[in-house]
């Protein structure tokens, strides 16, 4: 999980050579007859080796906890083309640059979506001392917060009303018809799906298009919430930053024969939605190019269609709904606090088990393994000593955390989480004027 994101992140950690303590310099003074230049080179090599090992060890132990604190929202995709320049050739030339930004967003989206589902760094927790006691308790507050906000804001279906219309007045029949269309398309559940993406990753997308003749129902249009990992919107670099086009990615496989062997090859298709036309690009033939489009006639592919082809009703088919200007979701705002809560909860259970399984210490006593097992089984032991200056004793070696202080600290972190995401605390009382 952590490696996908680390592949493209840069500058995760800073290290100072002063933090690496070099030991044994005296032993190096006699190497090769005390040649100082070679001695200094050897010192550098050893110090560099120690530094490299320390960095590698630190990255392995802390990457899952620290690398994710660099989230700052999803990147907006910009393009310096004008609307009258959106030709297949120009868009194909810009797609590598566009997909590079999109893939960076996808890596972050996948991590945040996994975090929401419960795939969190606490599941990779390690413990050096008494590693057999290593509880991994995951309290999925990320899921709780997203579901609360989604239900609170979009719990009731959105109803359209005419501006300035009062409840006592006659309802505009066209508005009533629009509400019926939205109900037939189950827009309320799609609104919740859109809100879930917004709160998880900071943005979401809605696709709307007219019904095809074979799919026509009560509403003359269709609504869908596409997966943000396969969807993107491209904006102009001009002062208005208007939308230029959007795209949707589909993955396919095909059998390829090479040297008398068949292999499965993957390729992508990109549906480009401009304001007045749609074009389909493919990598099926080894490079990104326009895909030949055909229409079935009596069940057979015969009629070739233009690509790009014009839209009967002009307008953008995919619209982006960012949660805020920077596309910052709720989870990334509180991700370090949620990781801390999981670790505190896990360490609390570790502490309880370690206290229950405290080590038994024999003071001024020699007990063999069989005798020790018998003592554990009986639950009691009689001890004596002939040397009064060295009294015999048996005690449990263990120390337990102060649970009240730990609970206060954990509750403080959780209250900070609720404050940041704008969720009221259970003990908050409404203010009276």
N, C-alpha and C positions, 0 to 999 in steps of 0.2 A: 504494500500500500504506500509506504513512504518513498520508495524508489521512483515511482512514476513522477512524482512531483519534484524530487531532487534532480531528475535528469536535466531539467531546464532552468532551475533556480541557480543563481550565482551569488557568491559572497555570503554564504550562510553564516560563517563564523570568522572571527578575528582572533589571532593568537599572538601573544607576545613572547619573544625568546627569553625575556627575563623571568617568565614563569616556569621555564624548564631549568631545573637545578642540575648542573653537571657534577658528578662525583667521580673521584678516582684520578684526578689530574696528576697526582704525584706518580702514579703507576706508569703514566705515559712519558715521563721525563727521560727514561732510559731507552726509549725505542730508537733503534738504529744509531746508537752511539750518541744520543742526545741532540740530534739534528733538530734545531728549533723550527725550521720551516716545515719539515715533515711532521714534527710533533704538533704544530698548529693545524696542519691539514688533517692529521688523525683526530685531533680534538674536534675539528669541525665536522668530520665524518660521523664521529660518535654522537656529538650533540645533534646533528641533523637526523641521525637514526632515531635518537630518543624523541626528538621533536615530532618526526613523522609518525612514530608509534603512538605518541600521546594524542596527536590530532586524530589519527584513525580510530583510536579507542574512544575518544570523546565524541566523535561523530556517530559511532555505532550506538553509544549509550544514550545520547541526548538528541539524536536527530528526530525521533518520533515526537519529542516534546517541544523542541525549539524551532524546527524548520517551518512549522505551520503558523508561527506568529507573524509571518511576513505577508499575510493576506491583506489586500487593500482594495478589494472590489474587482469586478471583471473589466477587462480592457475593452474600450469602444473601438470598433473597426472603422477606420476612415479610408477614403479613397479620393484622389485628386482629379477624378474624371468629372465631366459635366454630364447632365442628363442627355444631351444630344450626342454624346460620345460613347454611350453604352452599347457598343457593337460587340458581337461575339469575339472578334479579334482582341479588342481592348480589354474585355473582361477576362478572357483566358490569360492574357499577359499579366493581369493584376492578381489572379487567383493564388499563386504561390505565396505572395506577400500577405494576402487576406487569410489564407489557411494557416499560416504560421502563428498569427495572433489568435485565431480561433482555437487552434490546438493547445495553445497555452491556457486559454480559458477552460478548455475541456478538462485538462489535467486538474485544475482547481475545482471545477464543478464535480468531477468524479470523487475527489477527496471529501468535499463538503456533503455530497449526497451519501457517501458511505458513512460519514460521521453521524448523519441524521439517522441512518438505518441501524447504527449501533456498532459499526466497525471503527473502534477508537483506539488511541495509543495505549490505553491501560491494558488491553489484551496482550500487549507485547512486554508487559512489565517483567523485569528480572530482579533477582535478589541474590546478593553475594553471600551474606551471612545467613546461615540456616536456610538454604535455598529450597528445602523440602516444604517449608511454610511460605507459600507465595500465592496468596489469594488475589484474584483479579475481579473486583466488584465494579461493574459498569452501571452507573445510574444515568440513564439516558435523558438528561434534562434538555438536550437539543431537540429531541422528538417532542417532549412535553411543551416546550416554548413555541415551536412551529405550529403544533396542533391547536394550542390555545389561541394564538393570534389568528389563525385561519378560521377557527370556529367563531371567534368574537367578531371579526370584521365581515365574514361572508357566511355567517350562520343562516341568515334569512336570504331568500332569493332576491336579486335586484329587480325592482319594478320601475318601468319607465313612466314618467308623467310629463305633461306639457308644462313648460315654464310659465309660472304665473297662474296656473290653474288651481282652484280651490276644491276641497273635497265635496262641497255642496253643488258645484257646477257639473254640467254634463261632461262625461269623459269623451275625449276625442276618439272616434272609432278607429282611426288609423293607429293611434297609440295602443289601443286595446289589441288590435291585430298584431302589432309588433311584439307585444308581450306574449301573445299566443304562439307566435313563431319561435320566440326564445324558449318558451316552455317545451315546445315540441322538439327542439334541439337539445334539451336538457342543459341549458346554459348555466344553471346554478351549480351543477356538479363540476362543470368545466371551469367556472370561476374559482372554485375551491382548489382545483388542480393547478391553475395558474398562480393563485396566491401561495400555494405550497412551494413552488419553484422560486417565487419572489423572496419569500422569507428564508429559504435555504441558501440560495446562491446570489440573491440580489437582483435578479431579473427573470423575466419569463416571456413567452411568445404566444400569440394567438394567430391561427390560420383561419381565414374566412374566404369562401369562394361560392359561386353559384352552383346549384345542383346540376349534375349531368342528367340528360333526359331519362336514363334508366334508373336513376336514384331519386327522382323527384318525389317529395313527400309534402306534408302540410306546409313546411317552410321552404321557400325557393332557394335557400342557401344552406351551406354546411359550415360547422364550427368544429375546430380541433385545437388541442394544445400540443404542439410538437415538442419533442425532446430537445432541450437546449444544447445537449452534447452533439446534436446533428443539425442545429439551426443557427443562423446568424443574420444580422442586419448590418448593411454597410451604409455609412453616412458620408456626406460631402465634407471636404475640408474647408469649404467656404464659411462665411460668417454666420449663415443661417443653420449650418450643419443639418441640412435636410436629408431625408432618406433617399438613397439612390436605388438600391435594390436589396433583396434578401435572397438567401439560399437555403436549401435543404439537402442533406447528404444521405444517400442510400448506399449500403454495402452489398455487393453481390459476389458470387463465386462462379467459376466456370472451369470445365475440364480443358487442359492444354496438353497437347501431345508434343513431347520433345524426345528425339532419339528413341523412338519406339516405346516410350513410357508415357503414361498419363499422370498428370499432376493437377491438383486443385489450385487455381490461381484466384486471387481476390482482385476486385476492381470496384471503383466508386462511380456513382452517377450524381451529378449536381444539378438540381432544378433551380434555375435562376429566375426569380420573380421581379421583373421591372414593373413600372407603373402602367405601361401600355402593351407589354409583351412578355412571353415566357420562353426561355430557351433551356435546353437540356444538354449538359456536357457529360462526357464519359472518359474514363481512362481504360476502357476495355481493350483498345487497340494499341496500348503501349504509351500513349501520351494523351494529355487532356485536349479533347476536341469535341466538336458538335456531334451529337448522336443522331444517326438516321432514325427518323420516326415513321411508323407505319400505322395504318388503321385496318382493323379487321373488316372484311366484307364477306358475309355468309360464313363466318368462322375462320377465314383464311386471311393472312396478312398480305394485302395486295396494294392498297392505296398508300402512296408515300405522302407524308404531311410535311409542311414547311417547318423549319427550325432555324431561327425562332418563329413562333406563330403569334399573331396579334390577339389581344383580349377583347372579347365582345363588350364587356363592361370594364372600363379602365379603373385602376386603383390598385394599391398595394395589397397583396394577399396575406402577407405576414407582417404583423405589427409587434414591436417590442414594448413591454411594460416594465420599465425599470423601477425598482423599489425606491431608489434615490439616484441622484446624478452620478454618483461614483459606483453604482451597482454593488453596493456592500450589503450582504445578507446579514441576518441576525446571528447566525452561528459563528461567523468569523469574528464578530465583535466580542464574543465572550468565550472563545475557544480555549484560551489559556486558563480561565477560571473553571471551566467544565472539566478540563484535564486535572486540575488541582483537586477538585471535589472527588473525582474518581480515585485519585491516588490516596487522598486522606482516608476515604472510606475503606479502601483495600488495606492500607496500613493499620487501620483500627482493628480489622479482623485478624491480621497477622499478629498484632500485639496480644489479642485475646488468646489465640492459639499458643503463642510462645509463652504466655503466662501459665496456661494450663499445662503445657509441656515443658515446664521449667526444669533445668538441669539439677540433678541431685548431687550435692557435694559432700564427700566424706572427709571430715577434718580429723587428722591423726588416727585414721583407720585404714586398714588394708582389706579390701573386699574383692573376692574374685567374681567372675561373671555369673557363675551359677548362684552364688550367694546373693548377688544383686538382684537377679531375676526372682528369687524366692522372696526377697524383701518387698519388691514391687507387687508380687502376687498377694502376699499376706497383708500388705498395707501398714505394717508396723515393724519395728526393729528395736532390739535392746543393745545398748552400747556401753562399754566400760573401758577404763584405762588405768594402768598401774602407775603412770607418771602424772602426779598432780599438777605439775607445771605445764603439762600439755593436755588439757582436758579434751576428751573426745566429743565430737559434735557432728550432727547431720543437719544440713539446711538446704533449702531450695534456692537455687541461683536464678533470680528473676526480678524484673522491674517492670511495672505497668504504667502506661501513660495516664495522665490526668484527663479522663474522658470529658469532664465538664469544660475544661479549657479547649480541648480539641473541638467539641461541639460548638462552642462559642465562635471559634475561628472559622469553622466550616459554615455555620449559619451566616456569618458576616460576608463570606464569599458569595453565598447564594443570594443574599439580599442585594449585593452589588450587581449580580447577574440580572435580577428582576428590575432593578433601577435602570440599567443600561438598555434593556429591550422594551421597557415601558409596560411591564406587567405589574399590577397592584399586588402588594403583599397580603397574606391572609389576615394579618392583624391590623391592617390599615383601616381607619374609620373615616367615613366621608366627613368633610369639613362642613361646618354650619355657619351661616352668616347671620 
